[in-house]
Structures are given as structure tokens and as C-alpha cells.
């Protein structure tokens, strides 16, 4: 095999490995000092300026052993005696397996994972690692931090050369000259609302942020004065299309101190369950805030199958929470229930409330009940101001029970990205 083909195959294999790792959560990139261990974490890995690995451990991890392997070759065999240990001379651009054995509450536990150290064009060593937990009682999310850190790769000064970033990743970058412009691209797996944030802007610098769609058309921008953060808040995005983020200098630059750029999706990734098990019950007869009915701040759900109407079908709670109110024979809403979910709204910081209206019978839950996702709330009906059996479902972020308006409600379709609604949809 000639060297060119061999080199190409090696790059393809490495790229495939990194893509697989990027899909595993949690993943951490490019830390540069010993991190503090959160109370819910047992360990973390960082990398110093010399390219050496730093493993930091929770004090509860006792009598531990850390081993690193390249293939079958043992690279390190270290007894865990302190809250951190240094591993030097770890090869870069290859997959390294690590195994941690330790005593936790008199039970021997094992955590294993894979890591890769890659060198960027700026000679910054990026660390990528993903756990494969064998813990008996802890999930990956409980073991490691959830957010990731990435570093820009120059040149990324155009749409075509934009660096790829991901939902809720921290992208670190530098504006190293007055003419330097940094482009990044991101796509989301589900539709939702996104915060685009630019922060940690160096002193004596004024950086701004613009967002473009997949056609390179300007969508939104933030141009605050000085080194104040730039925030473009809760903008509706589509799934599976690229959005481009442009960071540029209005005045000043710093080729040492880095800014942070992050895009975070809300609502579509909150893990809500749909209220019906029958796939016919996905037809929207009246949608959210459409021109035909602009004062309708929820969705009316009916069956798409005329021979199998929705009347009497069970309504299941979409997310865990507490019953805030139960209404009986209201002239407008009929029999209904209001549930304050455990989901926090990113805009108001309040718990999101959902309402189930026009139920056939009295609700199956009572005020102040703590209920889970999937708990039976009641049965679909035609009570109150209703022209036929349906469920009116709405979501608000202002702790309201009634008298909703467009400013304090959210399109319910955003919370169910895997459900293919039909009819009077608004997404």
C-alpha cells in the first residue's frame, strides 16, 4: 500500500472515530488545568499546556488503579493516591483506552472510556474523551460533566471554511487582528428555540455576533457596546439545516485571550412524552397563533381517523410535576387540569405549566398531586366551549392557570419533535 493511500485511510479512520465519539455524551474538549470535581462527578480529565493528561478524582474514590492502553499496549499503570495524577508522554492522534478501578462504599467499581489527543494548527492540544460506564448505580451524566469545550481551527474566515460546533458546546476562539473574522456552523437534530451567546470578550475589545441561515442570509444580530456579552435570545430554528455564526471585531482585538461562543437549543430536547399512544391522535384541527385564529395559544388535537374518533381516549401527562389546579365544568374549558411541570423555562426561569382542557369526565388527578410523565390525567371529551371531542393543550411560562396571551405561551409543537403532526400545524 503506498504512503498516500495509507495516510488517507488513517485520516478516514480517525475522522470516523472522532465523529462517533462526538455523538457520545458526555464529551469534554481542551481543558487546560485541573478542574474542580462537582459533587455529582467522580472524575474528569484535562490536558495541560505540555500535552500531559491530568486525571482528577472525587475523594470518595478509594484504593483506585488507573490504566491506559494503546491497543493492547499498556501505557500507564498508576495507583490513585491523591485527588489528581499526571500522565505524561501520551501519544496524540490515536485512540487511547482508559480503565479506572476503585472502591466505592466497599464495592469495587469500574469506569472505562476512550480518549484522543489531537493537535490543532495553532499547536493547541485538544482532548476528546467519552466514558463507557460500567457503574452499577450511576449514569454517564452523573459521572461526568455534560458541556463540551471546542477550539477554533483557522482559517475559518468564510462560510465555506466555517468550523463545526454543536448544541451547548463552548467554542473558544481568538480575534487576532483587526480584519480577522471567525465563522462557525451548527445544525440541530430537532426544531426548537435557540439562544446564541458570545461572551468572555477580552477587555478593550468590542466583538459582535451575526447569525445567518443556510442560504447565507442574515437572520439576527447583536451589537452591544464594549466587551459586553452578545445574546440573541430564543430564536426559532429548523431541524437538520445549518445556521452560521459570525464573530467579528467592531474595535480592538486580542491574539491571546479567547472569547466563548455557544448556541443552546431549548424545548425540543426537554424529554417530554406525547399525551396519546394512538398514532391517529396527531391531527391539529386548530393550530397555535395562526392568522386564521391569532388568539389561539394552544393546539386542538383530534383523530385523523373518522372511524376511530378521539372521544374517550386516555390523556397521559407529558412530564413530571405537580397538579396546580383542577377545573370542573368551566363554561369555556369544561373539565380540565393544570400541571406545573419540573421543566424550567429558559426565558423566565419559572416552571412550565401545561393545561389539558375539555375532558369528558372529571380529571383523574387532584390538586397538589405529584405526578410522573405518563400518569393518566383524564379522558378526551367535549365539555365547555367546544364544537366536538378534542384536547386543547397549551404551555405557558408565567405560572398561569387561565387568561393566557401570546407573550407567555409557547408553541406546544416544539416540545414533541418526534411527533409528525398534520392538519393546522404552525412549524
Secondary structure, DSSP 8 states (H G I E B T S, - for coil): --HHHHHHHHHHHHHHHHHHHHHSSSEEE---S-----TT-SEEEEE-TTS-EEEEE-TT-EEEEEEEEETTEEEEEEEE-SSEEEE----SSS-EEEEEEEEETTEEEEEEEEEEEEE-TTS-EEEEEEEEE--SS--HHHHS---EEEE--S---SSTT-EE--TTEEEEEEE-STT-EEEEEE--SS-EEEEEEEE---TT-EEEEEEE-TTS-EEEEE--STT--EEEEEEEE-SSS-EEEEEEEEE--EEEEEEEEEEEEESTTS----S-S-TTTTEEEE-SS-GGGTT--SEEEE-S-TTS--TT-EEE-SS-EEEEEEEEEETTTEEEEEEEEEEE-TTT-SEEEEEEEEESSS-SS-TT-EE-TT-EEEEBB--SS-SSSBEEEEEESS--SS---GGGEE-GGGG-TT---EES---
